[in-house]
Amino acid sequence: MIAKQKKMMAGIILLILFGWMGSAWAIAFDTNALNNYSATPLDCFGNTSKTFWDKTGLYSLTVDHKDMDGKCNSGFDLIRLEDKNGVEIWSVNVEEGTAGDYLSNNWDTIFPDDTPSTVSTPTTLRISTSQIADMISTWIARIMMPRKVLTVNADDEQKGEELKSNRVSGLAAGDQPAKFGLWVNTGYADWDIDDHKTKSDGNLTTFIIGADYRVAEPVVFGISLAYENSATDTDYNKGWLDQDGITIAPYLGIIFNNYLAFSATVGYAWLDIDQKREKGSGHKVRSSLDSNRIFGSMRLNGFYNINRLTLTGTLGCLYAQERQDSFTEKDGNHISSNNVDLGQASLGVEVSYNFDAIEPYLATTLLYDFQYEDVKNANYDDTSVEINPGVRFYMDNGFCADIQGGAVLGRNNYDEFSIIANLRYEF
């Protein structure tokens, strides 16, 4: 494990390399030598071309005094780019003496971006980790939250309201909280990044199952298993990235009193990534790699009831790290291993109103990414607001459900929308 300072420095170096890769490639060839050879007329007998290798040894560029029509000294030269295996990537006619200048001035078109698609995975890391941790923390809060329940006399007349702690489903007044809980959750998120260096759009689908047990009146312990799949179109390098993963996440909830509860979640994920990008006009390069993710989340929830209205305040902290293994692209280009870190603080408030079986709510959360340096660029916003409207359904048979929408606001050149559905059974 390298020191934090070294990780931050490595992240900054990677960012600079990624952000200016086009320029780095543009000077990888000796442009002056290209111009000089292109400007020198030949007698057109024998070999009329010369090959130049870039500084990495992965690509060669040939300047031929015979143009695409086979005419020598016609005023145009043929430039041909090949990979190290001799496979042609592109070719073009340019004016004599301008081969190096053409390469420098048009490299962004020839090679739009030499950045691997894995630079997009921090977005998936943030969305996936937040979705899993948020869903678990939210339901722990529901389990722990005191709620108003009606007490009814023998003549079915409303007699008053009693504060009943630690319940989610429709228990009658005086019943004990359920010991066991089983639940299933599915979520979908869609995002779009409109920054020219990381322009991309994608979606993430998650499916989670979980079970918990009330080990004591104020303590709940559980475990969950999640599957995720994401698909991203990486427009900045004309490629795509697909990611699949499994996450195991145990969780814990503790009640302090009728107004305060604590929850914590830790998780570990195994991920497979497949990606493709364009390296030159029409030249696609594929690669695959393994990645592992670890995360932890803690939340402090406060509750306050005003008749049927409940106010919930949340103070939370999330930290996650994704460790991407090194990999080699199909053309032999080796990419070193990389760590992506996310540290996020949250402050939220939820307003809900209980109609016995139905409870609509609106949640608003302020998010601050205090650790996201590995992937920040000049246009990155570390602060955003998430809006989550939803409705919960409580049933007398031990079932309860939650449907929630979501939108992220305030991030520059970034849009995100989500929907989550959850079903829980207590007994």
Salt bridges, closest charged atoms under 4 A:
ASP77 OD1 - HIS65 ND1 3.42
GLU82 OE2 - ARG80 NE 3.19
ASP114 OD1 - ARG277 NH1 3.10
ASP134 OD1 - ARG299 NH2 2.41
GLU161 OE2 - ARG308 NE 3.85
ASP194 OD1 - LYS199 NZ 2.86
ASP212 OD1 - ARG424 NH2 2.80
GLU228 OE1 - ARG293 NH1 2.99
GLU278 OE2 - LYS238 NZ 3.93
GLU278 OE1 - LYS284 NZ 3.47
GLU322 OE1 - ARG293 NE 3.25
GLU329 OE2 - ARG277 NE 2.56
GLU329 OE1 - LYS279 NZ 3.81
ASP331 OD2 - LYS279 NZ 2.80
ASP341 OD1 - LYS7 NZ 3.65
GLU350 OE2 - ARG142 NH2 3.54
GLU350 OE1 - ARG392 NH2 2.97
ASP356 OD1 - ARG308 NH1 3.09
GLU359 OE1 - ARG392 NH1 3.54
ASP369 OD2 - ARG411 NH2 2.93
GLU373 OE2 - LYS376 NZ 3.41
ASP382 OD2 - LYS376 NZ 3.62
ASP402 OD2 - ARG392 NE 3.63
GLU416 OE1 - ARG126 NH1 3.56
GLU426 OE2 - ARG424 NE 2.96
